[in-house]
């Protein structure tokens, strides 16, 4: 019964209809990725490789009712992959798994370590790493993809250099539909310290957690911005050393940073004024589409901000 009502509740939660899905445009630059081993989550995937390939892999998880390749193009990820020469892996959810094509971040069979969709994504990454010997692996996600990104970072912290969660939720915020609804509307029931403690379970030997950037819109009525605030605080609590918090504001957004003097910023929270559920683009940059669903015009370009944050650690070496 739960499997039958789950897709309907997702549609109700997000207020989406199938007609809201942007027209899928085939992108010839993407290659299908089919031979990546065990696929218990029954996901598909494609990847983009620039002409000059570096040793970095970026994984991008789409939101509900979205086609991953199209979102990667609209958001600027493809353009930045060309500029920075990183390979871009785009897993794709299907309507067979979820009628609104959401990654099932709240389902234990898909979000627990080495289970379902989480394991499928992990196997995709390991297969590409074996193929191209990537040294740095980054992961980003929007909405349900952001929530699944949180799960991937908690389950496999040693696999990733850094991550980015846009309009998403912390892991473990919910393991069933009722908790998912509550978490989306009200934020996590756990404190940041409790979330950090839960993340450490099974990761007792991890000394250095991936750096993380979190982005949210101040007017997000789908996923309460408290989720992003708790996620950033959870991640700062995971640090071995005490991180100093600092805040800056502009007319369009606020930034909160957690760092110590010796290292680059470990955690960054960006709260963008006057936007709802989705990601922001600055149309003055090449290949951004502010007219697409769940993409907003802003002076702050989310994907540019994410990639700049990720590159800081490479530039500091």
N, C-alpha and C positions, 0 to 999 in steps of 0.2 A: 504493500500500500504506500509506504514512504517513497519508494522509487517512482510511483505514478504521480504523486502530488508534488514531488520535489521540483520538477521543471515548471509547474504552474505557479508555485510559490516564488520561484526566481523571477518569473515574468511579472508577478504582482509586486514583488519587492522593488524591482527596478523600473516598473512602469513602462517596459519596452514592448513593442510589438515587432513581429518579424519584418514589417514594412520599414522599421527604423534602420535596418541594416543598410549601410552604404553599398552601392553597387560595387561588386568585386571586379577589380580590373587586373587582368593577368599581367604580371611583371616578368618580363622575359629574363631579367637578370637573376631571378631566384631559381635555384635548382631544387628539385624534389629530394628529400632525404628519407629514404625508406629502409636502408640496411643498418639499423642501429641496435639490433639485438632484441631482447625481451621487451615487449610493449604491453604490459598489463592494463595500462590506462587507455589503450586503443586510440592513441593520438596520431596525427600526421604532423609533418614538419617540412620546412624548406629552408634553404640558407642562401645568403648572398656573399660572394667572395669578390673583393675588389681586385683590380688588375695587379696591384702590388700588395701582396699580403704580408701583414705583420704577425707577431706572435700573440695576438690578442683575439679572444672570442667574446662576443656579446650575445646574450640570450634575451629575447624580448617576448614577454607574455601579454597577449591582448586582453581586452575586457570583454564583457558580455556583448552578444550580437555583432561582434566585430570579426573581420577577416584580417589575420595577422599581417600578411604581406601588404595589404592596403594601408593599414594603420602605420606600419613601419615607414611607408612612403610619405603619408600625410603628416606624420609627426616630425619628420626630419632625420630619423634614424638611418635611412638608406643614404641620404646625402652625407651625413657625418661618417658613415662607414667608408664612403668614397674618399672623404677628406683625410681621415685618420688611418685608413687602410686596415680596418679590423673586419673580421668575418662576423656576419650577423645571422644567428640561428633563430628561426621563428616557429616554435611549436604551434599547432593549430587544434583547437577543440572542435568537436562535431556536434550537430544537433542530435545525433544518435545517443551521445553521452549526456547531453543537456539541451533541452529544446531551444534555449536562448544562447547556446554555445559558450556558457560560462565554465571556466575551470572550476571543478568541484572542491573548492578550498575548505569547505566546512564538513565534508564527508570523510570519516575516518579511513574508509577503504581507499580513498584517493589522496589523502593529505598526510597520512602517517609515514614515517621513514620506511623506504623501500617497499612502498605499497602503491598500487594503481598509477595514477597520473604522475605522482612525484617520482616514482621509479622510472617511468617512461622518459621523463625529461632528463633525469640523471643519466640514463643510458644513451640518450642523444648526445649529451655533452661529452661523455667519456668516449663515444665512438668518434666524434669529430676531433677530440684531443689526440686520440691515437693516430688519426689520419694526418693531422697537420702539426702536431707537437706544440700546441698552444701553451704558453707559460702563464698567461693571465686570462682568467675567465671572469666575466662580469654578468650580472643578471638584473633585468629591470622588468617591471610589470605595472599595468594599469588596472585599477578596480579589482575584479576577481583575479586578474593576472597579478596584481600587486599583492593580494592576499596569498596567492600561491608562491610568489617570490619570497615572502616572509617565511613560508614553510620550508622552501628550498634552502634558504640561508641558515635556518635553525638546524635542519637535518644534516646539511653538508657544509659546515662553515669552512672546512679546510680545502674545499673544492673551489671556492670563490675568492677573488681578490677584493671585490666590492660589489655593492648592490644598490638598487634604487626602487623605491615603492611610491607609486603615484596614486593618490585617492584610494589607498588600500587599507589593510588591517594587519595587526600584529598576529603572530602565531605563538602560542595556541590561544586564539580568541574564542573559537566555537568548534564543537564537534558534532553538532546536529542543527536542524533547521530552526528550532526555537531559539537556541543560543545565537545563531547567525543573525536572526532578525533583531534580537536585543542588542547585539554587538554593533550592527550596522546603524541602528537608530540612536543608541545611547553611548556607544564606546564600550571598551572591555570592562568586565566586572572585576578583573584582577588589577592590582596595583602594578606599577612599573617594575618594582622589585620582585613581585610574584611572577610576573611574566619572564623576567630575567632568570629567576630560579628554575622555572619550568624549561626554559631554553637550555640551561646547563645540564639538565638530566640526559645522560647518555653522551655528553660532550665534556666530561670532567677533565680530559687531557688537553682540551683546546686552550692554547695560550693567547692566540691572537685572532680575534674575530674579524670578519670582513668589515671594511668601512661601509658606511651606509648614508645615503641621502634620501630624505622623505619629503614629498611634495603634496600639498593639499590646497584646495580652494576654500576660502572662508565661507562661501555660501553653498557648500556641498550638502544637499538635503538627502542624498542617497546613502553615502557613507559619512557618518558624523566625523568632523575634523578631529574630535577627541581621539579617534583611532590613530591618526598620524602622530599626535602629540605623545600618546602612550608608547607608540612604537619607537619613536626617537629616544624617549627616556629609557625604555627597556634596553635599547642598544647601548646607550651610554653606561648603563648599570653593568653591562657585560664586560666592560673594559677592566683589565687587570689593575690599571693605575687610575687614580682619581683625575677626572677630566674637568677642566674649567669651562663654565658655560658663559657665553657672551651673546648679546643680541644687537642687531642693527635693523633699521627700518628705512624704507623708501616710500614714496607715494603709492606704489603698486604692490609692495610685498614686504614681509618681515622675514628675517633670517635668524635662526638660533644655531650656534655652533658649539660643539663640545670637543675640546682638544687639550693637550698639554704642550709645553714649550718645545719638547724634543721632536714631536711628530707632526705630520699634516693633520688637518681636521679629521677626526674619526667619525663624527656624526653631524649631519647637517639637516635641519628642518626648515623648509621653505613654505610659508603660508601666504598664498596669493590672494589679494583683495578682490572682491567682487566677481569671482568666478565660481561656477558650480561644479558638478561632478565630471571630471575629465582632466585633460592635460592642456597646458597653455603653449602657444607658439607665438613667435614674433615673425610676422610676415615679411619683415625686411630681410630676413635670411632666406636663402634659396630653398625651394621645394618644401614649403610648409603650406598646409591647407586649413585655414581657420574656418572655412565654411562646412567642414565635415562634422558629423555628429560627435559630441563629447570632446571637441577641440575648441579652445577659446583663444581669442586674440589677447596678447599681453605684452608688456615690455620685456617680461622674463620668458625666455624660451626654455621650456622644461628640459628638452633633450640636450640642448647645448649646455645648460647648467649641469646636467648629470654627467655628460662626457668630460667637461672641464673639471668637475670634482674628481672623477675617476683618474684623470690624467695627472693630477697633482702629485700623487705618490710616485709615478714614474719619473716626473720631472725633478723630484727631490732626491733621487738616487745619485 
